[in-house]
Amino acid sequence: MKTQHSKIALITGANRGIGHEVARQLCKRGFAVFIGSRDFSKGRSACEELCSEGYEAICLPIDVTDPVSIRQAVGTFSQKADHLDVLINNAGILEDHGENILCLNTEMLERTLKTNTIGPILVTQDFLPFLQKSPDGGRIINVSSGVASLENMETYAPAYSISKAALNAVTRQLASSLKEHNIAVNSVSPGWTRTDMGGASAPRPVEKGAEAIVWMATDAPLAETGGFWQDNKRMPW
């Protein structure tokens, strides 16, 4: 049975952390939210939590590094919804732990790029037909990071930083290609947030980290496209 909600969002990597909090905040805004998760059991638990609060959340198994998994997710999605208003490419990995680019493990770099940069391209390509059916114009948000800013980049987590800088380039390419289709594409940095990835010492609670992503998905003007944002303000590339 297809969802009866008029507003529909898909968030990859939404079984925990910022992705899960974004899902909760979008549910509060009246969205039906598809929880994209590589681990089905974790995705199902995340959905059950939101459903117990009275929201509509649907588990969508998806591995953004696997084209077959993405196509299967499209098939599952098509059984539940006929359009997509918001796609949030949130799934990501951070494996750097004190590495310097001079001794960077290139296999780790390849894994990071495959998840953080190539994955969003593949997901966007396959879900594009549903975004084009959004009655009010589609929105794509790529969850980036402040360490992706070339102006401010230093030595921190080279694989992660490079992958997110490349994701920002993907944002620019997609924004230019999709402008004529009435689909806005932006990168958003949630800031250093207390999650499994951000660590316990991060200054921002997850609720704050999710706010700018939710704003971009709901209240930001659709004409704003091709930007890099944090706290609803443009960031330097």
N, C-alpha and C positions, 0 to 999 in steps of 0.2 A: 504493500500500500504506500502511495506517495504521500509525502508530508503535505499538510494543509497550510503551512506557514508561507507567507508571501516573500519573506526575506530569508535567504539561505546562505550559510557560510561554510567553508571547508578550511580547516586548520591542520596542517601537517605537524606531526610531533606534539600533539595536543593532549597526550595522556598525563603530562606533568608540567610543572614549572610555568613559565610565561604563557606557553600555548594553552595550557589548561585554564589559567586565569583569564586569558582573552576569551576563551570559549564561555566561561561563566558570565563575563561582562556583556558579551554579545547576546547570550540567552536572556539576560535581564532587559536587553533592548528589543526583545521580541523576535530574535532570529531562531530558526532551527539550525543547529550546528552539527556538522559532521566532524567527528573526532578522528583525525588521521593518526594511526599508530602502527609502528612496525610490529609491535608485540600485541597480538589480539587480546590476550587476557588483561593486559594493563589498559588497553583502550576500552575494553568492556567495563572494567572497574571505574574508569574515569567517567564513562557515560552513565553508569548506574548512579554515581554520586550526584551528577547534575539532574538526572531524571527524578531522583528522590526529593530534589528541591522544587520539582514541578515544571522543569524545563524539558524541551525536546532536544536530546542529544543522540546521535546515531554513530555507532562505532564503524569506522571504515579502515580495515587493514590495508596498509600501504607502506612499502619500502621504497623511498624516493630514489634509491640507487639501482633499482631493478625495473627495467622497462616493462617486463611482463607483469610484475606486481602492480604497477601504475595502471596498465590497461585493464587488469582485473578490477581495480578500484573504480575505474570509470564505469565498468559494467555494473558493479554493485550500486554505485551512485545513481545510475540511470533508472534503476528500479525504484528508487526512493524519491527522486526529484527530477523536474523537467528543466530547471535552470539553476544557475549559480550566480549570486550577487557579489560575493566576496571570497577570494582565494588568498589565504595567508600562508606563505611559504616560510614556515617556522622551524621545521626539522633541521637540526644541525648538530655538529660534533666539534668538540675542542679537545684535542689530544696533546697539544703542546704543554710541556711541563718544564719550563726553564730552558728549552732548546734555543740555540742561536742559529741563524740562517747559515752560518759558516759550517755547521755540522748537522744541518737539518736532514732528517731521514726522509728521503724523497718518496718512499712508499707511504709514509704517513701523510705527506703533502698530497699525494694522489687520492688517498682515501678521503681526506678533508675536502678537496675540490669536488670529488664525486658526489659527496653529500650536500655540501654547503652552496655549491655553485651550479653544477650540472643538474642536480636533482630538481631545483626550482624551474629550470628550463624545460625539462621533460614533463613535469607535472603541469606546467602552464600550457604547453603544447597540447597535451591530451585532454585537458579540461576546458580548453578555449571554446569549443562549440557551446558549452553550457553557459559560460560567461557572456557570450554574444547574445544569449537569449534573456539576459537580465533586463527587465522592463525599464529600469531607471539608469542603466549604464553600469558596467561591471567595475570592480576594483580588485587590484592585485597588490598585496603588501608583502614585500620581501623583508624579513626580519634580519637586519644587518647589525652593525656594532660600531661604537665610536672608534675602535682600533682599526676600522677600515678606512678612516680618513687619511688620505695621502698627506695632507697638510700637517697632520699631527702624528703620523705613524713613526714609531721608533723600533725597538727590538723585540717587543712583547709578542709572544706566540706567533712566530712568522707564518706557519701554515694556516692558522686560523685567520690572521690579519689579511694575508694575501687572498684567501678564499672569499672573505667578506668584501674586500676591495673589488674583486672580480664580480661578486654578486651585484655590487653597485653598478658596474658596467653593464651587467645583464639588465638591470632596471632601466638604464638609459636606452638600451637597444629595444627592449619590449615597449617602453613608453612611446618611442618614436613609431614603432610598427603598429601599435594598437590605438593610437590617438584617433585615427579615422573610424575606428570601430566603437568609439565612445566607451573605452575602457581605460581607466587611470591606473598607472603603475608607479609605485613609490617604494623607496627603501626607508625603513624606520629603525633607529637604534633605541632600544628600551633603556639604555643606560646600564650601569653596573648594578645588577639586581641579585637579591638573595635567592638563588635557586641551586640545584645540584651543580649546574655548570658555573654559576657565579660565585658560589661559596658563601659560607656563613658570615664572612666579614664585609660583604658588599653592603653599601649604605642604603640601597633602595629596597623597600618591600616589593613583593611580586605584584601587588595591586597597582603600585605606581609604575612599575615597568610595563604593565599592560596598557596603561591609559592612552599613550600616544598611538599605539597600534589600533586600539578601538576607535579613537578619534579619526584616524585616517580611514578606517573602514566604514564610518557612519557619518560624521559631521563635517569632515573636510570637503571643500568644494571639489566637485568632480573635475573641474578645470585644472586643479593642481596635479600635475603628473610629471614624472621624470625627476623627482626631487629626492633628497636625502635629509631625513628629519629626525629630530629628537625634541621631546617636550613641545610638540606642535610648532617648532621653529626649524628653519632650514639649517643644515649642518654644512661645513666646508667639505668639499670632495677630497 
